[in-house]
Amino acid sequence: DTEVTQTPKHLVMGMTNKKSLKCEQHMGHRAMYWYKQKAKKPPELMFVYSYEKLSINESVPSRFSPECPNSSLLNLHLHALQPEDSALYLCASSLAGTGTEQYFGPGTRLTVT
Amino acid sequence: LAKTTQPISMDSYEGQEVNITCSHNNIATNDYITWYQQFPSQGPRFIIQGYKTKVTNEVASLFIPADRKSSTLSLPRVSLSDTAVYYCLVGDVNNAGNMLTFGGGTRLMVKP
């Protein structure tokens, strides 16, 4: 199984809502990532869990909160988002070894109204 | 962190070989070079990874000179379905707090 799954595919939420994005992989990878991608821009790394230890991109606002319940699951909790947070949110995983060979999920298209 | 520079766009025709070059002048000793392909509204797809010299797989080749300050992705005999954005990524998941940074990407347009 070389697949990273993400749910939901699409999400529309108001600025006062709380929602969560979910990601799952069963490749035995020990590193998992959240990226944000705006239209016609490259993916921007938000968070990394490597062996369930978190590394944070310091520019990511606190209204985004990651969680890694176990080595196969990754959540991104969303609260009080702004319209400019509307984007494609991508999850990826990799072997926590060397290099940058990552496997990406299809993404969640988030719209904040 | 290694910063990468790629051409913004390229055009090609079906059946031609396409070479996309990425510059990464401050690549670190432990960094690898990885290329991804992305179609609209999909996640990037891993194409190929290398450390030095040449790497080839069933879809592409990656050429890396001895100084490792650049790399070239070679796509043989492209088809219309190769129209996509191609990203170069340089780094190592174990370094720099894993704050990997994608380059701006190269939009490849393959014409009939």
Contacts between the chains, C-beta under 8 A, distances in Angstrom:
chain1	res1	chain2	res2	distance
A	4	B	43	7.6
A	31	B	93	5.6
A	31	B	98	7.3
A	33	B	98	7.8
A	33	B	100	8.0
A	42	B	87	5.9
A	42	B	102	3.8
A	42	B	103	6.5
A	42	B	104	6.0
A	42	B	105	5.3
A	43	B	44	6.7
A	43	B	87	7.9
A	43	B	102	5.5
A	44	B	102	7.7
A	45	B	98	7.6
A	45	B	99	5.9
A	45	B	100	5.4
A	45	B	101	7.0
A	48	B	93	7.8
A	48	B	97	7.6
A	48	B	98	4.1
A	48	B	99	7.7
A	50	B	93	7.0
A	50	B	94	7.6
A	50	B	98	6.2
A	55	B	97	4.6
A	55	B	98	4.9
A	55	B	99	7.1
A	57	B	99	5.9
A	88	B	41	7.0
A	90	B	43	5.1
A	90	B	44	7.6
A	92	B	43	7.3
A	94	B	93	5.7
A	96	B	93	6.3
A	96	B	94	7.2
A	97	B	93	7.4
A	97	B	94	7.5
A	98	B	30	7.2
A	98	B	32	6.5
A	98	B	92	5.9
A	98	B	93	7.2
A	98	B	94	6.5
A	99	B	32	3.7
A	99	B	34	6.5
A	99	B	49	5.4
A	99	B	51	7.8
A	99	B	92	6.5
A	99	B	93	6.9
A	100	B	32	5.6
A	100	B	34	4.3
A	100	B	49	6.9
A	100	B	89	5.1
A	100	B	90	7.5
A	100	B	91	5.2
A	100	B	92	6.9
A	100	B	93	6.0
A	100	B	100	5.9
A	101	B	32	7.9
A	101	B	34	6.0
A	101	B	46	5.6
A	101	B	49	5.1
A	102	B	34	7.8
A	102	B	44	7.8
A	102	B	46	6.6
A	102	B	93	8.0
A	103	B	46	6.5
A	104	B	36	8.0
A	104	B	43	3.2
A	104	B	44	5.1
A	104	B	45	7.0
A	104	B	46	8.0
A	105	B	43	5.4
A	106	B	42	6.0
A	106	B	43	5.4
A	107	B	41	7.3
A	107	B	42	7.1
A	107	B	43	5.3
A	109	B	41	7.1
